[in-house]
Amino acid sequence: MQNDIVMKTMFIAKDVYTYAQEGIELKFKNGWFEEPPQMENRTGIIKGSE
């Protein structure tokens, strides 16, 4: 019985991974993926240009 549980868990994990991968590809394709936060231009802020 234990081998059966491990095998079913592996199949479910593979399906979840495939589903997540398709979602990420869809986000990239449609431009929905958020850009990570960028570092502020501190010298520009101090000089007042930003």
PyMOL commands that set and color helices and strands:
alter all, ss='L'
color gray80, all
select helices_A, chain A and resi 2-30+42-47
alter helices_A, ss='H'
color red, helices_A
deselect
rebuild
show_as cartoon
